Amino acid sequence: MTCGIWVTYGRPRRWGSSALDQYRGFFHGHHPFVRAAEVDLAVTLRLLGDPMSARVVDEHALERLRAGLGPDHVYAIVCAINLASDLAALGETEAAHVVNTDAVARSERVLGVDHPTTLAANLNLVLDMRVLGRKAGLESRYADIMRRYRIVLGEEHPATVSAAKGIRADCDIDPLPL
């Protein structure tokens, strides 16, 4: 699983849809790897400028991940982080803040405060707080997140560079290859 910049090349929508179809064909429809492929496709859709479709896919995947694996499973946490980004892209920043606050709490508890997924969730939460005008303690929290990014991933890591630029973090899931 990786969090940070997700660079898309060529025909990402078609590739993501094809991967999802392959996972559906290989596994039963409720298998976690099918949900992982949905999460990855949703990131692609949002980055291609279709946050509404991404939201629909992420909401569906999150509901099924929480039902099948539980709300504290890392796949569900990653999906929630991405759903919050879909909501933010749609201008629903308050809803994004609520979803992301829960994702941060779960990620810190399950993965720890220095895990890249937790850093991504915290970064996105700070960005939501900026948009909402919630400034109390915001810059010290952002400075702490940046410090952790530099320690955990290094100064030159693409996720650290993007975080320093104030770019939202995207998280994808790397299921087993077929």
Stockholm file with secondary structure:
# STOCKHOLM 1.0

chainA/1-178         MTCGIWVTYGRPRRWGSSALDQYRGFFHGHHPFVRAAEVDLAVTLRLLGDPMSARVVDEHALERLRAGLGPDHVYAIVCAINLASDLAALGETEAAHVVNTDAVARSERVLGVDHPTTLAANLNLVLDMRVLGRKAGLESRYADIMRRYRIVLGEEHPATVSAAKGIRADCDIDPLPL
#=GR chainA/1-178 SS CEEECCCCCSSHHHHHHHHHHHHHHHSCTTCHHHHHHHHHHHHHHHHTTCHHHHHHHHHHHHHHHHHHHCTTSHHHHHHHHHHHHHHHHTTCHHHHHHHHHHHHHHHHHHHCTTSHHHHHHHHHHHHHHHHHTCCTTHHHHHHHHHHHHHHHTCTTSHHHHHHHTTCCCEEECCCCCC
#=GC SS_cons         CEEECCCCCSSHHHHHHHHHHHHHHHSCTTCHHHHHHHHHHHHHHHHTTCHHHHHHHHHHHHHHHHHHHCTTSHHHHHHHHHHHHHHHHTTCHHHHHHHHHHHHHHHHHHHCTTSHHHHHHHHHHHHHHHHHTCCTTHHHHHHHHHHHHHHHTCTTSHHHHHHHTTCCCEEECCCCCC
//
